[in-house]
Amino acid sequence: MTTRALGLVALLAVAAAACSAPAPDNKNLPPVNPKAASLQSGFTTMDRLIEAAQKEGQLVLVGVPRDWVNYGEIIDEFSDKYDVKVTALKPEATSAQQLSATENPDVYDLSLDVAVANAARFAPYRVLGWQDIADDLKDAAGAWYAGYGGYMSIGYDPAKMAAPASFAALLKPGTTVALPGDPIRTASGFGGVMATSLVGGKPDAARGLKFFADLKKAGVLATPDRAAALLDWDYLNMARAATAAEQDKPELRVTIPKDTVLASHYVQAINANAKHPAAARLWQEFLFSNEGQNLFLRGYARPVRLEAMEMRGGLDQEAAAKLPKVYGTPVTLTIPQQDAAKTYLQQHWPQQIG
């Protein structure tokens, strides 16, 4: 058995003992440290963490829309389960705007680049599922850690076009293609350009720009409301497809082109100045529990613990089966790659695409 597996067994054994044994006298337990970097060092048991969070009674979020990766249900389930009121402010705030918000949120849901640049502003905390998170998707000190993500996809109308086997297939005459937003200003638009730029797993902003310049030259670059194909993260295109089915609108199907799989993750972090530090830590434990991760999955996002949950039998298989298939090795852009590509597009996109 691996060291990682032994660590998990130890954690499970502690949790089982805590559930089966009589509640200990709090006088014999170490004092609660609501700003500690782990459950074990701060509250020692989930029961004590829950009790502390309920005494605080509140959790403040900023920049978390209810219709984004199933956050509405996640918020409701957390609030109902733990009797903690969740106040979600400025749902449309970007990652950068979350950090500048005067409302002082207790926790953050951020893009990877923003989290890395602001790690000093977060309170280190390692959730119980820490071992299941890949090393390149978490800060070693626990300042931030990926919670969910997805892959750049093509959402297409099967009545207007055949399933595109590649991004290059979108260059065929008669196909109309769109990005969900300006790649200089939106993460989805930027991701769409960079996904088309991948060759052999290597990104090249100039190659991505040329792809869209060719679309424009061919007269097939359109706005999202007029396009037969929309490039966006798979969880967003899947949500559109579900809405179309519910509202009896034209069918939308979602595919991820083979061998050009661009991945992106959103990460969680605790505000170092959180007014409700226990509720903030309980929120993180909930998000990274099997229950919380499956709730992300039901919003078509890919939970960061998906592989571990699948191996241990905790994954919602029905929800997982709805996700588009992935063929090839996913590529996650490094921060230097993102910075270089953004600089290039800022300099050249307006002149060539407008």
CORZI-V209609 format. One record per backbone hydrogen bond with DSSP energy under -0.5 kcal/mol. NH is the residue of the N-H (numbers start at 1). CO is the residue of the C=O. If there is no record, write none. Layout:
nh=NH co=CO
nh=NH co=CO
This chain:
nh=6 co=2
nh=7 co=3
nh=8 co=4
nh=9 co=5
nh=10 co=6
nh=11 co=7
nh=12 co=8
nh=13 co=9
nh=14 co=10
nh=15 co=11
nh=16 co=12
nh=17 co=13
nh=18 co=14
nh=19 co=15
nh=20 co=16
nh=21 co=17
nh=28 co=25
nh=29 co=26
nh=33 co=42
nh=34 co=32
nh=36 co=33
nh=39 co=126
nh=42 co=38
nh=43 co=39
nh=44 co=39
nh=45 co=43
nh=49 co=45
nh=50 co=46
nh=51 co=47
nh=52 co=48
nh=53 co=49
nh=54 co=50
nh=55 co=51
nh=56 co=52
nh=57 co=53
nh=59 co=85
nh=61 co=59
nh=61 co=87
nh=63 co=89
nh=63 co=90
nh=65 co=91
nh=68 co=65
nh=69 co=67
nh=71 co=68
nh=72 co=66
nh=74 co=70
nh=75 co=71
nh=76 co=72
nh=77 co=73
nh=78 co=74
nh=79 co=75
nh=80 co=76
nh=81 co=77
nh=82 co=78
nh=83 co=79
nh=84 co=79
nh=85 co=57
nh=87 co=59
nh=87 co=85
nh=88 co=86
nh=89 co=61
nh=89 co=87
nh=93 co=90
nh=98 co=94
nh=99 co=95
nh=100 co=96
nh=101 co=97
nh=101 co=98
nh=104 co=101
nh=106 co=60
nh=107 co=60
nh=108 co=269
nh=110 co=267
nh=112 co=265
nh=115 co=111
nh=116 co=112
nh=117 co=113
nh=118 co=114
nh=118 co=115
nh=119 co=116
nh=121 co=118
nh=122 co=119
nh=123 co=270
nh=124 co=122
nh=125 co=142
nh=126 co=37
nh=127 co=125
nh=130 co=127
nh=132 co=129
nh=133 co=130
nh=137 co=134
nh=138 co=135
nh=139 co=144
nh=142 co=139
nh=145 co=268
nh=146 co=137
nh=147 co=266
nh=148 co=266
nh=149 co=302
nh=150 co=264
nh=152 co=262
nh=153 co=232
nh=154 co=255
nh=155 co=153
nh=155 co=230
nh=156 co=154
nh=156 co=253
nh=157 co=228
nh=158 co=156
nh=160 co=157
nh=161 co=157
nh=170 co=167
nh=171 co=168
nh=172 co=169
nh=175 co=172
nh=177 co=220
nh=178 co=229
nh=180 co=231
nh=185 co=182
nh=186 co=182
nh=190 co=186
nh=191 co=187
nh=192 co=188
nh=193 co=189
nh=194 co=190
nh=195 co=191
nh=196 co=192
nh=197 co=193
nh=198 co=195
nh=199 co=202
nh=202 co=199
nh=207 co=204
nh=208 co=204
nh=209 co=205
nh=210 co=206
nh=211 co=207
nh=212 co=208
nh=213 co=209
nh=214 co=210
nh=215 co=211
nh=216 co=212
nh=217 co=213
nh=218 co=214
nh=219 co=216
nh=220 co=215
nh=221 co=215
nh=222 co=177
nh=222 co=220
nh=226 co=223
nh=227 co=223
nh=227 co=224
nh=228 co=176
nh=229 co=176
nh=230 co=155
nh=231 co=178
nh=232 co=153
nh=232 co=230
nh=234 co=151
nh=236 co=233
nh=237 co=233
nh=238 co=234
nh=239 co=235
nh=240 co=236
nh=241 co=237
nh=242 co=238
nh=243 co=239
nh=244 co=240
nh=245 co=241
nh=246 co=242
nh=247 co=243
nh=248 co=245
nh=249 co=244
nh=253 co=156
nh=255 co=154
nh=257 co=255
nh=258 co=165
nh=259 co=327
nh=260 co=257
nh=262 co=260
nh=263 co=261
nh=263 co=331
nh=264 co=150
nh=266 co=148
nh=267 co=110
nh=268 co=145
nh=269 co=108
nh=270 co=123
nh=271 co=106
nh=272 co=121
nh=274 co=271
nh=280 co=276
nh=281 co=277
nh=282 co=278
nh=283 co=279
nh=284 co=280
nh=285 co=281
nh=286 co=282
nh=287 co=283
nh=288 co=284
nh=289 co=285
nh=289 co=286
nh=292 co=286
nh=293 co=289
nh=294 co=290
nh=295 co=291
nh=296 co=292
nh=297 co=293
nh=298 co=294
nh=299 co=296
nh=300 co=297
nh=301 co=296
nh=302 co=149
nh=303 co=301
nh=304 co=147
nh=306 co=303
nh=309 co=305
nh=310 co=306
nh=311 co=307
nh=312 co=308
nh=313 co=309
nh=314 co=309
nh=315 co=309
nh=317 co=315
nh=320 co=316
nh=321 co=317
nh=322 co=319
nh=323 co=320
nh=328 co=326
nh=330 co=328
nh=331 co=261
nh=333 co=263
nh=333 co=331
nh=338 co=334
nh=339 co=335
nh=340 co=336
nh=341 co=337
nh=342 co=338
nh=343 co=339
nh=344 co=340
nh=345 co=341
nh=346 co=342
nh=347 co=343
nh=348 co=344
nh=349 co=345
nh=350 co=345
nh=352 co=348
nh=353 co=349
nh=354 co=349
